[in-house]
Amino acid sequence: MGRIQKVAPLAIFVTLALLLGSGAGPARAAQVEIVINLPAFTLYLYEDGVVTRAYPIGIGSTVNPSQLGTTEIINEVHHPTYYPPDWYRKGLEPIPPGPDNPVGTRWLGLGFKGYGIHGTNQPWTIGTAASAGCIRMYNHDVEELAERVGVGTPVTFVYETIETWLDPLTHRAQIKVYRDVYRQGTNRVDRALAKLERIGVREGVDREFLEALLEEAAGAPRAVPYSVPLFVDGRRMDFHAVDFGGRVLVPLDGLARTFSLPVERAGGEGKERPGEAAVGGRLVPNSFYVGSRAYAPVEDAAYAFGVMAQVSGDGVRLESVRLVAGAAELAGVRAFVYGNWLLLPVQELGRRFGVEVGWDPSLRTVTVRGRPAFGVTLIDGKAYLPHDRVEPVLGIRVRWAHGQKEAAVELLR
C-alpha cells in the first residue's frame, strides 16, 4: 500500500487571523484520536482506544486525493469565512458564514498545510470523492465532533479497502471490502487471504467467490466463503459449490459451461431485474450476482439446469436424467427435471423417431400433424413438453418417476 501523493493544492483557505484568533480551547486528553479510512468514507473517533463515533465523510477526488499519514488538529474556527483560491488576484469576494459557505459551520485545521476537516454546503457530496483533499462532513456531524476534540488531537489517514474479523458471538470469519477509489490495486486475492490468515483463517477459502467479493466491493459485512466439492453426473468439477454464511451456493457460470446453456442477467425491455440471473431464458429463483458472477442455492440451481440435487457431507451432487430407447442412450437429447415432471425437447425427439413437428410462431407453440400442442416451455429457444404430454402429442411413450436417473422412451405403433 504505497503513499498517495497530493498532486494539487487545496482549494480552501481560511484567513490567518481567523485561524489564530479562533479561541480554540486547550488540547483534549491524549486518549482521544481520529482515524480516517478514506475508501470507507468514514471518520472514526476513538476514546480510550475504543470507537465511540463513526461519521460519514467526503474525501479528495482522484485528481486531488486526500493525503495519508498522521497529523493533528492545529486550530478550530467556528463559522469560518471562505476565501476562494487566489481570491485577491482574481478579484473574487470572500464568502461569509452562512448557507452559501463551502466549508460549512466548522473548520478543524490540520497539520497538513492547507488541509482541514470541515462542514459543507453540499451535503450530497458526502460519501463521494469530490473535494480538493479536505475531509467534508455534514454540518451537524462536524459540530458534534468539534465538541469532542481539540487542538493537538492526533489524526491518522489510512487507505484500507479490506477488513477482516471474527464475529464475537459466532466466531465466524467476516470480510468487508471497500471500493479502491484511488485505484491503488489493493483489492487483490493475495491481500485478502493474508488478512484472513492473520485472524486464523488459513484453509478452505473459495478463491473464486472471494474474487467476486473483491470485485463487488459492497462496503458491507460478508461471510467468508468456503469451497464445497461439486459433482455433476459423478464427475468432480474443477470449480466448487460455496458455503456462504451457512447457505450452500452453486456458481451458475460454471454449470452453464458444463451444460452448454447461456446464463445472463435477468430482464428485458422495461423488465430489468439486474440482481437475478436467467439460464436459457428462465429466471433462476433466489439467484443473485456477486460482482459479475451469478450464484444460486443448490435446489434453485438444479431447477435452472434441469437436474436432481443432493447435498451431503462429501459435497454437492447434481444428476441428469438419461433418455434410453431400447438399450441405447439418446445422446444429445437433453431432458430437464421439473418437480415431478420431466421436460423433453419435442422437436428433437420428433426427429429421432420420425415424427414431424412444426412450429407456429403466432401461437409460439409446436404443431403435430397441423394441430397445435399447448403447454410448451421454452428453454434456450427450444420447445419442451412434460413427459406425460409427449405420448398424446407425439405418440412417444416416456416412462419415468421422480428420482430416477433414467427414462425409457419408445415409439408407439
MOGIPE-V85348 format. One record per pair of residues at least 6 apart in sequence whose ideal C-beta (glycine too) atoms are under 7 Angstrom apart, sorted by the first residue. I is the first residue (numbers start at 0). J is the second residue. D is the distance in whole Angstrom. If there is no record, write none. Layout:
# MOGIPE-V85348
I&J&D ; I&J&D
This chain:
# MOGIPE-V85348
0&158&6 ; 0&183&7 ; 0&185&6 ; 1&183&7 ; 2&67&6 ; 3&64&5 ; 3&66&7 ; 3&67&5 ; 3&158&6 ; 3&181&6 ; 5&64&7 ; 5&66&5 ; 5&132&6 ; 6&62&7 ; 6&63&7 ; 7&62&6 ; 7&63&4 ; 7&131&7 ; 8&113&6 ; 9&113&4 ; 9&114&6 ; 9&131&5 ; 9&132&5 ; 9&133&6 ; 10&84&5 ; 10&131&4 ; 11&81&7 ; 11&101&7 ; 11&102&6 ; 11&115&7 ; 11&131&7 ; 11&133&6 ; 12&82&4 ; 12&84&7 ; 13&76&6 ; 13&79&5 ; 13&80&7 ; 13&82&7 ; 13&106&6 ; 14&80&6 ; 14&82&6 ; 17&76&5 ; 17&79&6 ; 17&80&6 ; 18&74&5 ; 18&76&6 ; 18&108&6 ; 21&74&6 ; 21&75&5 ; 21&76&5 ; 23&74&6 ; 23&75&4 ; 23&149&6 ; 23&150&5 ; 24&149&5 ; 25&149&7 ; 26&149&5 ; 26&150&5 ; 26&151&3 ; 26&152&7 ; 27&148&6 ; 27&149&4 ; 27&152&6 ; 30&46&6 ; 30&47&5 ; 31&46&6 ; 31&147&7 ; 31&148&6 ; 31&152&6 ; 32&45&5 ; 32&152&6 ; 32&153&4 ; 33&42&6 ; 33&44&6 ; 33&148&7 ; 33&152&6 ; 33&153&7 ; 33&154&4 ; 34&43&5 ; 34&45&6 ; 34&155&5 ; 34&157&7 ; 35&42&5 ; 35&56&7 ; 35&134&6 ; 35&154&7 ; 35&156&5 ; 36&157&5 ; 36&159&6 ; 37&58&5 ; 37&65&6 ; 37&156&7 ; 37&158&5 ; 38&158&6 ; 38&159&7 ; 38&160&5 ; 38&177&4 ; 38&178&6 ; 38&179&7 ; 38&180&5 ; 39&177&5 ; 39&218&7 ; 40&55&6 ; 40&56&6 ; 40&58&6 ; 40&126&5 ; 41&53&6 ; 41&54&7 ; 41&55&6 ; 41&56&6 ; 42&54&5 ; 42&56&5 ; 42&134&7 ; 43&50&5 ; 43&53&5 ; 44&51&6 ; 44&52&4 ; 44&144&7 ; 44&147&6 ; 54&136&6 ; 54&140&5 ; 54&144&7 ; 55&125&5 ; 55&126&6 ; 56&125&6 ; 56&134&5 ; 56&135&6 ; 56&136&6 ; 57&119&7 ; 57&124&5 ; 57&125&5 ; 57&126&7 ; 57&127&6 ; 57&129&6 ; 57&130&6 ; 57&135&4 ; 58&65&5 ; 58&128&5 ; 58&130&6 ; 58&134&6 ; 59&65&4 ; 59&128&6 ; 59&130&5 ; 59&131&7 ; 59&132&4 ; 60&128&5 ; 60&129&6 ; 60&130&7 ; 61&128&6 ; 61&181&6 ; 63&131&5 ; 63&132&5 ; 64&132&7 ; 64&181&5 ; 65&132&5 ; 65&134&7 ; 65&156&6 ; 66&111&5 ; 66&114&7 ; 66&132&7 ; 66&156&6 ; 67&156&5 ; 67&157&7 ; 67&158&6 ; 68&156&6 ; 69&153&6 ; 69&155&5 ; 70&109&5 ; 70&110&4 ; 70&111&5 ; 70&154&5 ; 71&110&5 ; 71&151&6 ; 71&152&6 ; 71&153&5 ; 71&154&6 ; 72&107&5 ; 72&108&7 ; 72&109&6 ; 72&148&6 ; 72&149&7 ; 72&150&6 ; 72&151&7 ; 72&152&5 ; 72&154&6 ; 73&108&5 ; 73&109&7 ; 73&110&5 ; 73&150&6 ; 74&108&4 ; 74&150&6 ; 75&106&7 ; 75&107&6 ; 75&145&6 ; 75&149&7 ; 75&150&7 ; 76&106&4 ; 77&105&6 ; 78&96&4 ; 78&104&6 ; 79&96&7 ; 79&102&6 ; 79&106&4 ; 80&93&5 ; 80&94&7 ; 80&95&6 ; 80&96&6 ; 81&93&7 ; 81&94&4 ; 81&100&5 ; 81&101&5 ; 81&102&5 ; 82&93&5 ; 83&91&5 ; 86&93&6 ; 94&100&5 ; 94&101&7 ; 98&120&6 ; 99&120&6 ; 100&120&6 ; 101&119&7 ; 101&120&6 ; 102&117&4 ; 102&118&6 ; 103&117&6 ; 103&118&2 ; 103&119&5 ; 103&120&6 ; 103&138&5 ; 103&141&6 ; 104&118&5 ; 104&138&5 ; 104&141&7 ; 104&142&6 ; 105&117&6 ; 105&118&5 ; 105&141&4 ; 105&142&6 ; 105&145&5 ; 106&115&5 ; 106&117&5 ; 107&115&6 ; 107&116&4 ; 107&117&7 ; 107&145&6 ; 108&115&5 ; 109&115&5 ; 109&116&7 ; 109&154&6 ; 114&132&6 ; 114&133&6 ; 115&133&5 ; 116&134&4 ; 116&136&7 ; 116&141&7 ; 117&133&6 ; 117&135&7 ; 117&141&6 ; 118&136&6 ; 118&138&4 ; 118&141&5 ; 119&135&4 ; 122&137&6 ; 124&135&6 ; 125&135&6 ; 125&137&6 ; 128&180&5 ; 136&144&7 ; 158&181&7 ; 158&183&6 ; 160&176&6 ; 160&177&5 ; 160&179&5 ; 160&185&4 ; 160&186&5 ; 161&174&7 ; 161&176&6 ; 161&185&7 ; 161&186&7 ; 161&190&6 ; 161&191&5 ; 161&194&6 ; 162&175&4 ; 163&172&7 ; 163&173&7 ; 163&174&5 ; 163&194&5 ; 163&195&5 ; 163&198&5 ; 164&173&6 ; 164&198&6 ; 165&172&6 ; 165&198&6 ; 166&173&6 ; 171&222&6 ; 172&195&6 ; 172&198&6 ; 172&200&5 ; 172&223&4 ; 173&220&5 ; 173&221&7 ; 173&222&7 ; 173&223&7 ; 174&191&7 ; 174&212&7 ; 174&221&5 ; 174&223&5 ; 175&218&7 ; 175&219&7 ; 175&220&5 ; 175&221&7 ; 176&186&6 ; 176&212&6 ; 176&213&6 ; 176&215&7 ; 176&216&5 ; 176&217&7 ; 177&216&6 ; 177&218&5 ; 178&216&4 ; 178&218&7 ; 179&185&5 ; 179&186&5 ; 186&213&4 ; 186&216&6 ; 188&206&6 ; 188&209&6 ; 188&210&6 ; 188&213&7 ; 191&209&6 ; 191&213&6 ; 192&204&7 ; 195&204&6 ; 195&223&6 ; 200&223&6 ; 203&225&5 ; 203&226&6 ; 204&223&6 ; 204&224&7 ; 204&225&6 ; 205&224&4 ; 205&225&6 ; 205&226&4 ; 205&239&6 ; 205&241&5 ; 207&238&7 ; 207&250&7 ; 208&224&4 ; 208&241&5 ; 208&243&7 ; 208&289&7 ; 209&224&6 ; 211&289&4 ; 211&290&4 ; 211&292&4 ; 212&221&6 ; 212&289&6 ; 214&290&3 ; 214&291&6 ; 215&289&5 ; 215&290&4 ; 222&243&6 ; 222&244&3 ; 224&241&5 ; 224&242&7 ; 224&243&5 ; 225&241&7 ; 225&242&4 ; 226&239&4 ; 226&241&7 ; 227&239&6 ; 227&240&4 ; 227&241&6 ; 227&242&5 ; 227&247&6 ; 227&314&6 ; 227&315&6 ; 228&235&6 ; 228&239&7 ; 228&313&6 ; 228&314&3 ; 229&236&5 ; 229&238&7 ; 229&239&5 ; 229&240&5 ; 229&249&7 ; 229&314&6 ; 229&315&5 ; 230&236&7 ; 230&314&6 ; 230&315&7 ; 230&316&5 ; 230&317&7 ; 231&257&6 ; 231&317&5 ; 232&318&6 ; 232&319&6 ; 236&253&7 ; 238&250&6 ; 238&253&4 ; 240&247&6 ; 240&248&6 ; 240&249&5 ; 240&297&7 ; 240&314&7 ; 240&315&4 ; 241&248&5 ; 246&296&6 ; 247&296&7 ; 247&297&5 ; 247&310&6 ; 247&315&6 ; 248&294&4 ; 248&295&7 ; 248&296&6 ; 249&294&7 ; 249&295&6 ; 249&297&6 ; 249&300&4 ; 249&315&7 ; 250&292&6 ; 250&294&6 ; 251&262&5 ; 251&276&5 ; 251&278&6 ; 251&283&7 ; 251&286&7 ; 251&293&4 ; 251&294&6 ; 251&295&6 ; 251&300&6 ; 251&303&7 ; 252&262&6 ; 252&292&6 ; 252&293&6 ; 254&300&6 ; 254&304&5 ; 255&261&6 ; 255&262&4 ; 255&278&7 ; 258&304&5 ; 260&278&6 ; 260&279&5 ; 260&304&7 ; 260&379&6 ; 261&279&6 ; 261&379&7 ; 262&276&6 ; 262&278&5 ; 262&293&6 ; 263&276&7 ; 263&277&6 ; 264&273&5 ; 264&276&6 ; 265&272&4 ; 265&275&4 ; 265&276&6 ; 265&277&4 ; 265&282&5 ; 266&272&5 ; 266&273&7 ; 274&287&6 ; 274&288&6 ; 275&282&6 ; 275&283&7 ; 275&286&5 ; 275&287&7 ; 276&283&5 ; 276&286&4 ; 276&288&7 ; 276&293&4 ; 276&295&7 ; 277&283&6 ; 278&303&4 ; 278&304&6 ; 279&378&4 ; 279&379&4 ; 280&377&6 ; 280&378&7 ; 280&379&6 ; 281&303&6 ; 281&378&6 ; 283&295&5 ; 283&299&6 ; 283&300&7 ; 283&303&4 ; 284&299&5 ; 284&302&7 ; 285&295&6 ; 285&296&5 ; 285&299&5 ; 286&293&6 ; 286&294&7 ; 286&295&4 ; 286&299&6 ; 287&294&6 ; 295&303&7 ; 297&308&5 ; 297&310&6 ; 297&315&6 ; 298&308&6 ; 301&307&6 ; 301&308&4 ; 301&317&6 ; 305&334&7 ; 305&335&3 ; 305&336&5 ; 305&337&7 ; 305&342&7 ; 306&317&5 ; 306&318&6 ; 306&319&5 ; 306&336&6 ; 307&318&5 ; 307&336&6 ; 308&315&7 ; 308&317&6 ; 309&316&5 ; 318&404&6 ; 320&334&5 ; 320&336&6 ; 320&341&6 ; 320&399&7 ; 320&404&6 ; 320&405&7 ; 320&406&6 ; 321&328&6 ; 321&404&6 ; 321&405&5 ; 322&328&7 ; 322&329&4 ; 322&332&5 ; 322&334&6 ; 322&406&5 ; 322&408&5 ; 323&329&7 ; 323&405&5 ; 323&407&6 ; 323&408&7 ; 324&408&5 ; 324&409&6 ; 329&351&6 ; 329&408&6 ; 332&344&6 ; 332&347&5 ; 332&348&6 ; 332&351&7 ; 333&344&7 ; 334&341&5 ; 334&342&7 ; 334&343&6 ; 334&406&6 ; 335&342&4 ; 335&378&6 ; 335&383&6 ; 339&401&5 ; 340&385&4 ; 340&386&6 ; 340&387&7 ; 341&386&4 ; 341&397&7 ; 341&399&5 ; 341&406&6 ; 342&376&6 ; 342&383&4 ; 342&384&7 ; 342&385&6 ; 343&383&6 ; 343&384&6 ; 343&386&6 ; 343&389&6 ; 343&397&7 ; 344&381&5 ; 344&382&7 ; 344&383&6 ; 345&356&6 ; 345&365&5 ; 345&382&5 ; 345&383&7 ; 345&384&5 ; 345&389&7 ; 345&392&7 ; 345&393&6 ; 346&356&5 ; 346&365&6 ; 346&381&7 ; 346&382&6 ; 348&389&7 ; 348&393&7 ; 348&395&6 ; 349&355&7 ; 349&356&4 ; 349&393&6 ; 352&395&6 ; 352&410&5 ; 354&367&7 ; 354&393&5 ; 354&394&7 ; 356&365&5 ; 356&367&6 ; 357&365&7 ; 357&366&4 ; 358&365&6 ; 358&366&7 ; 359&366&5 ; 359&371&6 ; 362&371&5 ; 364&371&5 ; 364&372&6 ; 364&373&6 ; 364&375&5 ; 365&372&5 ; 365&375&6 ; 365&382&5 ; 366&372&7 ; 367&392&6 ; 367&393&6 ; 372&384&7 ; 372&392&4 ; 374&384&6 ; 374&385&7 ; 374&388&6 ; 375&382&5 ; 375&383&7 ; 375&384&6 ; 376&383&5 ; 384&392&6 ; 386&397&4 ; 386&399&6 ; 386&406&7 ; 389&395&5 ; 389&397&5 ; 390&396&5 ; 390&397&7 ; 394&410&7 ; 394&411&5 ; 395&408&6 ; 395&410&6 ; 395&411&7 ; 396&409&5 ; 396&411&6 ; 397&406&6 ; 397&408&5 ; 398&406&7 ; 398&407&4 ; 399&406&4
